[in-house]
């Protein structure tokens, strides 16, 4: 007998939960079945065709007389579980034409609208709200910027000048990148009010399931600290004051300590899960993060700034600092901006490159 290579085991005393992550099947085993499974893993030749337990393992494709298909995966097992576990989500009914799709999707939307949605907010007390300048500055700054010039100018930089970013400019960048755009309200009368908010980036399911935390280091007439951004009102609330170097939160990348401002983009997995009750929804959170990051970089570039981004996060430290206390909100990416000479390398790395015999950097 052969063991299914796509089984993930989780202790759930006194038994086990086993998950066939390729076929999206989950089983809860009692103690007797758990002990028998361990025996068969250690010695498959013990399989007994007369055993009801053993036959149950075969029926549910935990074991098989034939070798399971297990294509080579040249990476770590966790990435394999994530990839296969979010692939080919099973559907109870696959539409055969556009009319059937419309009916099924309509029914699905009516069903989920009857479910309560988690509308939690954090660090939101009326006396702490900081209103940002009205985002009118962008109409002057960006009106003459072409898309092609912005795309050609966007560049990841690792050296930033000791120069403050204007508060009005920060306000415009936050609004255009992450705000709920007043210019796009009530675009479609058929969209429920709950989904009426529109950012400039696409959002899975129209959920806007990302929270934004703003790091302010060198912004004109604005205190340093970490702030929660509230997209609907275009306001900030202080989350934390700290003198800790930013690089300490970004896996030791201290060349970025002087960046004037940036944002942590956090996926709201509970909001995504509300509409998409399967593991593939985690993929959509990653897509949303990428969309928002690219928009932020293009807007900042059009404003004459340079940008830098990283997914190398010291997750636990960031969550503690930002007051995130559950798994429902996950910081996924940091992206920042400021005035820069456009250097790809930090001056410390550039010094090593220029004095090194290694030509790999110079090609």
N, C-alpha and C positions, 0 to 999 in steps of 0.2 A: 504494500500500500504506500501511497505517496501523500505527503502532507501539502496542503495548500500553502504556497509561499507568500500569499498575500493576506496573512492573518496577523492581526495586531491584538495583543493580550493586555488586559487591564485587571489588576487585582480588585475584587469586590467581595470581600470576606462575607461568608465563608467560601465563596466560589470565584468565578472569573466572568468577565465580559470579554467576548471575542468579537472582533470586527473584521469582516472580509472587506477590506477597504477598496479592492478593485471592483467588486460586485455590489457594494453598498448594502451589505447585509450585516446585521448585528444580532448577537445571541447572548443571552445570560445563562450561565451554567451553574447548577447547584454543586455542592461539594463532591458528590459522587461522580458526576460527569467531569468535573475539573480534575479529580485524581486520575480518572481513566484516561483523560486526554494527555496528561503528563506521562503516563505509562506508554502510550502509543507513540508520543513524540520521541521518547528515549529508545523505544524498540518497536517499530512498525510491524514486525513479524508477529507480534502478539495479537494482531487483529483477528477477531473471532466473528465469523459470519453469522453465528447463532446468537450473538449478543445484541440486544435491543439498543444499547448505548452506542456500540460500534456502528450499527446500521444507521442510527440517527446522524452520526458524524458523516457518513457517506451521503445520506440523503441531502444534507445541508452543505455538501461540498467542502467539508473540512478535510476529509481524506478522499482519495480516489484510487482506483486500480490503474488508472492511466496517469502519466506524468502531466502536471499542469504546465500550461504555457507561461513561461517566465522570461521574457526578453531581457537581454543584458541591460543593466542600468549602471552607467559609469560614474555615478555620483553617490552621495551619502544616502542612507536608508530613509532619513527623515524627509528629504526632498522627494524621494520616490513615493512615500506614503502621501505626501501633500499632492503630488501631481496626479497619481492614480485615484486618490480618494476624492479629488474634485473633478474627475473626468467622467464624461458620459453619464450624467445624472439621469437616473431612470424616470420615465414619464408614464403616468397611468394611462394617458391617452395622447397619441401623437396626431395632430391635425393633418387631414389629408387634402385640405383646400383652404383658401383664405377665409371663406365664410365660417368654416368650422373653427379655424384659429380665432377669429373675432369673437365667436360665442364663448369658447373656452376661456379666453383671456378676460372677457367681460365678466364671466362668472367668478373667475379667480379674484379679480379686483373687488367685486362686491363682497366676496367672502372675507378678504383681509381687512376691508374697511370696517368690518364689524368687530375686529379685534382691537383692544386698547394698544396704543403705541406708547413707548417709553419717551416721554417728553422731558426727561431730566435735564437740568442745567446745573452748572457748578459755579461757585464764586460769584453769585449774582445777587448782591444786596443793593437796594436802590441808592443808598448813600455812598456806595463805592463806584458807581458808574461814571466813567470818563467819556464824555462825548468828544468825538473827533471832528475836526473841521469838515464842513460840507465838501464833498468830493467834487468840487467844481473845477479845481485846478487842472484836472485831466483833459478838460475840453480844450484848453489852450495848449497844454504840453504835447498831447498825443495826436491832435488833429492833422498835423502835417507829417506824421511818421508813417512810412509805407511798411507793409508787411515784409516785403523782400529785404529792405534795409535792416529791419529788426532781426529777421532770421539770420542774416549774414553777420550781424554784430554780436549775437548772443554767444557768450563764451564763459566757460567755467574758469574762474580765477581763484588764486590762493594767496593773494596779497592785496590788502585794502588800505587806503589812505586814512590818516587821522583827520577826517573831515566829517562834520555833522551832516546828516540828511535832514532836509527841511520837513517839518511836521506836516505841512500841506501835501508834500510829495508822498510821504508815508501813508497818509490818509487816502490819497487817490489810488495808490498801489493796492492797499488792502481792500478797498471798495471794488475795484475792477477785478481783482483776483479772487476774492472770497466773499464779497458782500452779496446780499440779495438785491439785485439791481432794480431800482425803482422804475427804470426805463422799460422793464420787461414784465411789469405787473399786469395781471389779467390778460395775458396774451391769447389764451384759449378759454372760452366760456365753458367748455366741457371738462376741464381739468378741475378736480376737487380742490377746495380752498387749501386743504392740508398740503397739497403738492404745487401750490401756486408760486412758491418762491423759486427764483431762477438766478443761479450763478452764471458766470460767463463760460464755465467749463461744463461738459456733459457729466451727468451724475446717474449712476446705476439706479434704475427704477424711479428716477426723479426724487430720490430720498434726501439728497444733500447730507449723506451720512458720514461727514467728516467734521471734526471740531478743529478749530485753529487757535493755537497758543503763540503769542507774539513775544519774541525776545527783543528788548530794546536796550541798546548799549550806547549809542551815540546819535541820538535824534534831538534836534534843536528844541531846547526848552522843555524836555520831557524826561522824567526820572527813569533811571535804569531799573530794569526788572523784567519779570515775566507776567504777561497779561493774557487773559482769555478774551478772544474777539467774538463779539455777538453780531452775527451777520445781518439779522433783521433790522437792528437799530443802528448799526455802524458805530458801536461803542466798545470800550475796553473796560475790564475790571482787573485790578491788580491781583495776581495769584501769589507771587513771591518776590521779595527783594533778596538779592544775594550778591556777594562779592566773589563767588566761585567762578573760576575761569570757564568760559563756555566749552573749551576743548575737553574739559573733564567729563562733560556729558556726552561727548562725541568721540568716545574711544581714544582719547588722548590726542586728538588732532588740534594741537594748541596753536598752529599757525593761523587759526581762524578766530582767535580770542579778540581780535580788534575789529571784527566785522560790525558795522553800525547797527544792523537789525536783521532779524530773520524770523521764521515761523516753524513751529513744529506742527505737522499735519497729522492728526490722529483719527484713525478709523473708528467710527461708532458702530461696532459689530452688532449691537442689540437692535439698532434701527435697520441695518441690512437684513438681519435674521427675521425681523418682523414681516418682511415681504417675501424673502427667499429662504425658506426653511430647509436648506441643505448646505453642505459644506462648500459647495462651489461659490457661495456668497462671499467667502473670504477673498477669492480671486477678484471679485468686483470691488472690494475695498481697496485692494492694491491698485487697480485701474484708476479708481477715483483719485487716489493720492497722486498718481502720475499725471493725470489731467490737470489737477490744481497746481502741481509743481511747475509744469511747463507753462501754464498761463502766467503764473507769478514771474517766471524768468523772462518771458517775452514782454510783459508789462514793465518790469524793472529795466530791461534793456532799452525799451522805447523811451524810458524816462532818463536815459543817460547813465545808468548804473551798470555794474557788473555783478554777476551772481555766482553762487557756489552752493552745492547741495551734497548731502550724504545720507546714507541709510545705516551708517556705522554708529548706532546709538547705544549709550549705556542705559538700557531700558529701565531698570529698576530705579536708578538715580533720578531719571527724568520723571517717571511716574510719581515718585515721592515728592519731588520738587513742585510739580504741577498739581498735586493733590488728587491724583487719579488713584482710586482705591479698589477698582474691580477690573476684571478682564474685558468688560464691555467696551472700554475705550482704550485703544492701543496706539501710542505714538509710532508712526511708521517711517517718517522722513523729516529731515530738517533741510530747509532751503533759505538762504540769506542773500543780502544784497548790500551794496555800498559803492562809493566812489573808489576807483582802482586804476592803477597804471596798466592793467590788463595782463599782468604776469601770470602765466600758467602755474609756475612753481612758486612756493614760498622762498624768501631770500635765503633761508637756511638750507633748503634742499638745493636751490640753485647754486649756492657756494660749493656744495659737495659735488654736484654734477660737473661744474666747471673745472674742478681740480682732480676729478677722477679719471682713471684710465679706461673705465667701463664705457663703451660706446653705445650701449643699449638705449640710453636716454637721448642720445644725440642723433639717432637715425630718424 
